[in-house]
Amino acid sequence: MSASHHVNSTQHRDTAEAAWRWVLAQIRWNDGPSIPESVPGPELDPAYRNGFHMGVGGLAYVLAEIAHCREWTVEETDLANAIADQLTTGTPDETSYTFFDGLVSTIGVLTALDAPGTRAAVLRLNQLATPTGWVQSDFEPADLLPDARFNDVTLGTAGVLLAAVWAHRNGVSEARELAESAAAVLVDEMETLPTGVNWPFVPERYLTRARRDMPNFSHGLSGIASALAVAGAELGRPDLTALATRGAEHLVTLGTLDGAGFAVPHYVPRDDIDADEFTHNWCHGGAGTSLLFSALHRAGVAEVAGDAPLTWHRRCLHGVRASGLPARRYPGFWDNDGRCCGTAGVADIFLSSWQRSGDPDDLAFALLLADTLVERAVVSGPHAYWRFTEHRDAEPLLPPGVGWGQGAAGIAAYLFRVSRLDRDAAVVARMDSWWTTDR
């Protein structure tokens, strides 16, 4: 480990602890724990209260990181138990299945806490399955027909498949049935093209508007193919791995090779979207899309469009580094430091890449991003938090977020992780990325 890391690790740890203290101060206890989306801010919609993206479920992932840094306090132990109890109590009546907020989220949260209840969530998902997928109970956009199905990782069937594979790895025997159901739905929804195969975010039969895809990890082809790749490897289904490979072959035709870098547009087609053509984060950019090529490598795929999966993986990461982040080059570029859409999520992926490959450039970038998070923290007494910007708003500076996806909790978890590298390099495996470091 470099000398600069030894110098900065204390700052990383101190900022992580201060941010975590701020998060703990925002917990509201009313028949169990909850957190607001931001401060100031109202109570979360009950549909999101338990989720890992905005709700208390995300705090489980922070607790899992803290457990590698120090023993939990009594307050933290009580919080972990309360989160697990709240999720398991709600499982029998839960109808949402999403990766961020529903039963899929529950599986990730309970495994992070090493708490019982994962099997019950799997059984509930099996119970809710239909031949065309899972019915959305909490997300019905106005431009979709009723009972629309989704194919993607965060709202749809690919998320169920990821959760099923994760539960299967964690010893839930019924997860195999769930995985087979989800995989069958994705096979039915597949589009065969001259360039490979593809899955839309929402099948066209449910659309009341022109189709627009988001082909990166969160809502598109990259995430769907990632789920199929890990499912193929874990379940002994080479046919699923083959479909994932063909999906990747189509994906590379949508992207741009620029020198050593590769990037896929945020939207296809872009048309009149008021946003940059490319972003570089976990959800819609090269950092998240790199996860697909890690999954294909782990599944034993030799090549995608003539090159090894890890070659495409490095191209994704190079494109992220070459973009100029974390500098805020102009209004609207890199105005978010969170897990989902910003610095912490990118940093986590680079750190995992270094822990798998040993590439010093990955470590250097991961540490640069950690230092940036420390520099951008707003310190108030014993607390720290972050404020992102929305340049199109009259008041661009947003209130500080609390949770995992867009708040201090997710950022703190990364800083806890990076602060212990010189003494404990263990990786806290998560449902969305375990294959990046698993050998």
C-alpha positions, 0 to 999 in steps of 0.5 A: 500500500502506498504511503499516501494511503497511510496518510489519508486512511485516518481522514477517510475513517474520521469522515466515515464515522462523522457521516455515520453519526449524522445518519444515525441522528436522522433515524426516526423511531415510530413502530420501527426505524425509518429515515427521511430521504433528505434533511430537511425532509418528510417521512419516506413513502411507506413503499420505500421505508424498508428499501436499500436505496432510500430506506433503512435497508441501506443502513444494513450495508453500512453496518456490514462494512463497519463490522470489518472496522470495529465492533458494533455499538449497542445502538448499532446492534439494536438498529441491525436487529430492528431492520431485520425484524421490520423486513421479516415481519413485512415479508408475508404481505409484501407485493413489491419485488424491486431491487431497490425497495421490494422483496429483492431488496429484502434478500440483499439486506438480510444477507448483509446482516446475516439475518434469517428471513431470506428463504421467506422472501424467496418463497414469497417471490415464488408465490407472486410469480406469473408466466410473464413475470412479476406484477408491479405494485408500486410503480405505474408510470402514466405512459405505460399500460396497466400491469406493465412488466419490466425486464431490468435489474432495478425494477424488473425480472433481471433483479429477481434473477440476481436475487435468486442467484444470490439466495442460492449462493447463500444456501436457499434451496428454493432459490433455484426455482425462482431463478429458473422462473425469472430466466424463463421470462427473460428468454421469452422477452428477448429480441433477436437481432443481427448484432446479437440479442437485446432486452428493452427496459419495458416490453413494447407491448406495454408502451403508449409512447415511442420506445427509448432504452437505457442500455447501461446497468440499472435499467438496461441490457448491461444489467440484464446480461449481467444477471444472465451471466452469473445465473448461467455460471452458478446454476450450470446453465451454459445457455444463459451464459451464451445469451448474456454473451450475445447481449454483450455483443449487441451492447458493444455495437451501441457504444463508442470506442474512443482510444482505449476507452469504451462508453455506451450512451445513456439513452438510445435513441437520445432524441430531445433528452436534456442530458449528456450523451454519456454518463459514467456512474453505476446506474447509467455509465461505464462504471456499472457497465463494466460489471457485465464484462466482469460477470462474463469473465467469471462465467468463463466466456473467452471473447466478446466481439473478438476481445476478452471480456476483461479487455472490454472491462478495462475499456469501460474503466478507462472511459470513466477515468478519461471523462474528467470526473470527479472534476465538475467540468461544467454545470450538470457534469458530475454534480453527484457524489452518491452511490447510485449516480456519483463518486462513491459508486464509481470508487467502489467499482474501481476498488473492487477491480484493483482487489481482483486484478492488482492494477495500480491505476485502479487503486490510484483512482479509487483513492483519488475519489476517496480523497475527493469525498473527504474534501467535499464533505460538509462538516458540522460539529461531530457530523458530516454529510454531502450536498449535491447540485441540480444545475437546472433548479433555481436553488441548485444546492440540494439538501443532504441525502441520508440513505444508501443510494443518494446519501451519506450512508452509501458514501460513508460505507465506501470511506469505511471500506477504503480506510481499512485497506492496509489491515483488512482487505476483505470485501463485503459481498453484495448482490449487485457486484459480488462476482467482481471480486469472487474468484 
